[in-house]
Amino acid sequence: MSTTDTVIHIVDDEEAVRNSLAFLLTTAGFAVRVHQSATDFLAIAPNVSNGCLITDLRMPDMDGVELLRRLRAADAMLPAIVVTGHGDVQMAVEAMKNGAIDFIEKPFSDDILIESIGRAANRAAERVHSAAATEAVRQRIASLSDRERQVLKGVVAGQANKTIANELGISPRTVEVYRAGLMAKMQARSLPELVRMAMDIEFDART
């Protein structure tokens, strides 16, 4: 994965810190955006689909923990790293409880920060891949006919072909044909994979 695939969002109220971190990460090959306050970042967070966050814990308008809480509440959470000062460990632990994946104590070496950011960037890329895979499954589900959805519902419920056939008023052989069609349309290599796909998106035959 290229480091430029993921944008690193830096949130810190101190301009010198923002500029220093931005220079370091840009030099390391990351795409970077800086934000002077948690409020500024929250304003654009819902539109950030592929990124990760590095934020100071102590800021005047809103601290890092509250920022993470609000991101979670808005369903806009990103892989996040919090930067803490001496004595802020308890607050950092609170940040971890609210979704941060790592915290770094000041002063820290460039290598430690780069390594942590790399992990966060990988996590961000995994999130994007997972979201894309889920959307692909939803599109495949949407392509199914009503009858195929009914058969899929029975399959997910663990029903035998004969049971599904009795409920739908068709023959077991017809159910087998529908199941084969389901496997092809859903691009499932096995029955367990088909069931997992449906469960991952909380499939309901009525949707």
C-alpha positions in Angstrom: 0.0 0.0 0.0 1.3 3.4 -0.9 1.5 5.8 2.0 -0.2 8.5 -0.1 -3.3 6.3 -0.3 -4.3 7.5 3.2 -4.5 11.1 4.3 -3.1 11.8 7.8 -5.1 14.5 9.6 -3.1 16.4 12.3 -5.1 18.1 14.9 -3.1 20.4 17.3 -3.7 24.0 18.5 0.0 24.8 18.3 1.1 25.9 14.8 4.7 25.0 15.4 3.7 21.4 16.3 1.4 21.1 13.3 4.0 22.3 10.9 6.7 20.1 12.4 4.5 17.0 12.2 3.4 17.8 8.7 6.9 18.3 7.5 8.0 15.0 9.1 5.1 13.0 7.7 5.2 14.6 4.2 8.9 13.8 4.0 8.1 10.2 4.9 5.7 10.0 2.0 2.4 10.6 3.6 -0.4 12.9 2.4 -1.1 15.3 5.2 -3.8 17.8 6.2 -3.5 20.0 9.3 -6.3 21.4 11.5 -5.8 24.0 14.2 -8.6 22.7 16.5 -10.8 19.7 17.2 -13.8 21.8 16.1 -12.3 22.4 12.7 -11.7 18.8 12.1 -15.2 17.7 13.3 -16.6 20.0 10.6 -15.0 17.9 7.8 -14.8 14.5 9.5 -18.1 13.1 8.0 -16.6 13.6 4.6 -13.3 11.8 5.3 -13.7 8.3 3.8 -10.0 7.3 3.9 -7.8 8.7 6.5 -6.3 8.5 10.0 -5.9 11.0 12.8 -3.2 12.2 15.0 -4.4 14.5 17.7 -3.0 16.2 20.8 -4.8 15.4 24.0 -4.8 18.8 25.6 -6.3 21.6 23.5 -8.2 24.7 24.6 -11.5 24.4 22.7 -12.0 20.6 22.9 -9.6 18.0 24.2 -8.6 14.9 22.2 -10.8 12.5 24.3 -13.9 14.6 23.6 -13.0 14.8 19.9 -12.9 11.0 19.8 -16.2 10.7 21.6 -17.9 13.0 19.1 -16.4 11.2 16.2 -17.8 7.9 17.5 -21.2 9.5 18.1 -21.2 10.8 14.5 -20.1 7.4 13.1 -17.1 9.2 11.7 -14.4 7.5 13.7 -10.9 7.1 12.1 -7.9 5.1 13.2 -6.5 7.6 15.7 -3.2 8.2 17.5 -3.2 10.6 20.5 -0.1 12.5 21.6 0.3 12.9 25.3 2.4 15.0 27.6 4.0 13.8 30.8 1.4 12.8 33.4 -1.4 12.4 30.8 -1.3 8.6 30.7 -4.7 8.3 32.5 -6.3 10.6 29.9 -4.6 8.6 27.1 -6.1 5.4 28.4 -9.5 7.1 28.3 -8.8 8.0 24.7 -8.0 4.3 24.0 -11.3 3.4 25.5 -12.9 5.8 23.0 -11.3 4.3 20.0 -7.7 5.5 19.7 -5.5 2.7 18.5 -2.2 4.1 20.0 -0.8 6.9 22.1 2.6 8.4 22.1 4.2 10.3 25.0 6.2 13.4 24.4 9.0 13.7 23.7 9.0 11.0 21.1 11.4 10.0 18.3 10.5 10.4 14.7 10.8 6.6 14.1 8.2 5.8 16.8 5.7 8.3 15.3 6.3 7.0 11.7 5.8 3.4 12.9 2.6 4.2 14.7 1.3 6.3 11.8 2.1 3.4 9.4 -0.1 1.0 11.5 -2.9 3.6 11.6 -2.6 4.0 7.8 -2.8 0.3 7.3 -5.9 0.2 9.5 -7.5 3.0 7.5 -6.8 1.1 4.2 -8.4 -2.1 5.7 -11.5 -0.1 6.7 -11.9 1.2 3.1 -11.4 -2.3 1.7 -14.0 -3.7 4.1 -16.5 -1.0 3.3 -16.0 -1.6 -0.4 -16.5 -5.4 0.0 -19.7 -4.8 2.1 -21.1 -2.5 -0.6 -20.3 -5.1 -3.3 -22.3 -7.7 -1.3 -25.2 -5.3 -1.0 -25.2 -4.8 -4.7 -25.2 -8.5 -5.4 -28.1 -9.0 -3.0 -30.0 -6.2 -4.8 -29.7 -8.1 -8.0 -31.5 -11.1 -6.7 -35.1 -11.9 -7.6 -37.8 -12.1 -4.9 -37.7 -15.9 -5.1 -34.0 -16.0 -4.8 -34.2 -13.8 -1.7 -36.7 -16.2 -0.2 -34.4 -19.2 -0.9 -31.5 -17.3 0.6 -33.4 -16.5 3.7 -34.0 -20.2 4.2 -30.4 -21.0 3.5 -29.3 -18.5 6.1 -31.7 -19.9 8.6 -30.1 -23.3 8.1 -33.1 -24.9 6.5 -32.8 -28.0 4.3 -33.8 -27.9 0.7 -37.0 -29.9 1.4 -38.1 -27.5 4.2 -37.5 -24.4 1.9 -39.4 -26.2 -0.9 -42.4 -26.9 1.4 -42.5 -23.3 2.6 -42.3 -21.9 -0.9 -44.6 -24.4 -2.6 -41.9 -25.5 -5.0 -39.9 -28.8 -5.5 -36.6 -29.5 -3.8 -35.0 -29.7 -7.2 -36.1 -26.2 -8.0 -34.6 -25.0 -4.7 -31.3 -26.6 -5.7 -31.5 -24.7 -9.0 -32.1 -21.4 -7.1 -29.3 -22.2 -4.7 -26.9 -22.7 -7.6 -27.9 -19.4 -9.1 -27.5 -17.7 -5.7 -23.9 -19.0 -5.4 -23.1 -17.7 -8.9 -24.7 -14.3 -8.4 -23.2 -13.8 -5.0 -19.8 -15.0 -6.2 -19.7 -17.3 -3.2 -17.3 -20.3 -3.4 -19.1 -22.3 -0.7 -22.3 -22.4 1.2 -20.6 -21.1 4.4 -19.3 -18.2 2.5 -22.7 -17.4 1.1 -24.2 -17.5 4.6 -21.4 -15.3 6.0 -22.0 -12.7 3.2 -25.7 -12.5 4.1 -25.0 -12.3 7.8 -22.3 -9.6 7.4 -24.9 -7.2 6.0 -27.7 -8.4 8.3 -29.7 -9.7 5.3 -33.4 -9.6 5.5 -35.5 -11.2 2.7 -37.8 -8.2 2.8 -35.0 -5.7 1.9 
